[in-house]
Amino acid sequence: MATVPTSGSAKVTTPSETEILITREFNAPRRLVFKAWTTPELVMRWWSGLRGAMTLAEIDFRVGGRWRYVMTASGGYEVAFHGEYREIVPDERIVNTEVYEAMPEGEALNIVTFSETDGRTTLELLTQVDSREVRDGILASGMEGGMQEQMDLLEQLAISMGEN
């Protein structure tokens, strides 16, 4: 029996004035979701959602290592983010900084946890920022639509990895 992906099911909440929490279940084991989240050639396949094309996914996956993602958005402009890994627990947790290069004065902290129950993964992405204004700006940016697309593609990729 084929594993069926879910769609658009990520939940966005605001636990505090400076936090955004994204919670998403995947119909795939966490080792595959984690691998797709951390492997450059796999990130290239899902991170841009349906909003453009990835041109770069550099990942030095170690504490103190850096990452950088670049995409050309559908409108033809470049969108880039980078950061540093602060904590890594394989298949369970990643803590990293994130800087949107168009606004380099702000740095977010992302805490990503992966848990599994009965072959299904729950991913929680907690983003912490400096102020309510920054948090509200991120929420108002339209990020949720792109994030839903990302998460759908990530799930489809993880499912396909398990079928191979």
N, C-alpha and C positions, 0 to 999 in steps of 0.2 A: 504494500500500500504506500503510495507516495505521500510525503509530508507536505502539508498545505501551509503556505505562508499566510500570515495575518496582514492587514494593511491599515495604515493610518491610525494605529492603536497606541501610539506613545501618548503619555499623559504629561502635561506641563503644569507644575505648581510652583508657588512662591512661598517656601517655608519661612522666610524672613525678608526684611526690606532689602537685603543685599544678596539674596540667593535665588537661583532658579534650579528646580529639580525636574529632570526628565526621567520618567520611568517607562520601560518598554519590555514586554515579554517577547521572546523569540521561540519559535517552534524548532529549536536546534540546541544541541549540547553546548555548554559554555566554552569548552575547549575550542570549538569551531568559531563561535562568536568572538572569543578573545583573539584567536589567530587572525581572523578577518579584520579585527580592529587594529592590529599591531604589525601587520606584514605589508610593506610598501606596495607591492604589486596587487595586493587585494584591496587596500585602501583606495587605490586608483580606480577601482571598479564601483565604489559605492559613495565615496565622500561628497562628491559634487551633487548628489541627488539627480534630479532631472533639470538642473539649473545651468548646466554648462559642461565643460570637459576638463578633467584633471590634466595638468601639465607637469606636476611635480608632487611626489610624496617621498620625502626624505625622513627616515626614522633611524636614530641611533638609540636603540631600545635598551637603555641601561640607566641607572640612577646617575644624574648629571648629564646624560645624553640629551641631545636636542632633536627637535622634529620641525619640519616645515612642509606645509601643504599649499599648493598654488593651483588655481583653476582659472580658466577663461570662462566668464559667465556668458550666458546666452546673448546679452547685449554687447559683447565684444570686449568688456573691460576685465582687468585682472583682479582677482580676489586672493589674498594671501594671509595665512596665519602661521605663527611659529610659537615655540615654547620649549620648556625644559622638563624632563622627567625628574620628579622629586622622590617618588616611591613606586616600586613595582613588586607586586606579589603575583607570580604567574597564575593565570586563569582565574584570579580573584579580584585584584585591585590595582588601579593605576592612579597616581596623583601627578598632575602636570600643570605647568603654567600655560597660559594661552594669550597671545597678543594678536589683535587684528591689525595688520600692518598699515591700513589706511588711517588708523587712530592709535599710533604707537605709544601714546602717553598712558594708556590703561592696560593693566594686566589682570587677567582673571585666573583663578585657581580652580581646576577641574578635579573632582574626585569621582572616579568611575569604579563601580563595583559590579561584579558578575557573580550571580548565584544560580544554582541549578536545582530543580526539583523535577523528578520523573522525566528527565531528558529535555526539559524546557528551561531556558535561561531567562532570568530577570536581570536586566541591566538598569542600573541607576546612575545617572550622570548629574552630580551636584556641582553647579557653577557658583563660585563665590566672587563677588566684585566689591569695589570700594564704596559704592553708594547706591541709594535707591534710584537716583537719576540714571546711572549706568545700567542698572538692572532693567528699568523701565524702557530705556533706549534699545536694549537688546530685544526685549519682548515686542516692541513696536516696529522693529526692523523687518518683520516678516520672516524671522528665523524659523518659526514653527512649521510653515509649509515646506521649506527646504529640509528641515530636520525630519519631518515625517517621511519625505521621499528617501532621505539617506537611510533611515532605519528600515524601511521596506526593502530597499536594495541590499542592505546588510543582511537582513534575514534571508532573502532569496539566495544570496551568495553562501551563507553558512549552511543552509539546507542542501544546496547543490554540492558543497564540499563533503557532506556526509553521505551523499549518494554515490560518490566515486570510489 
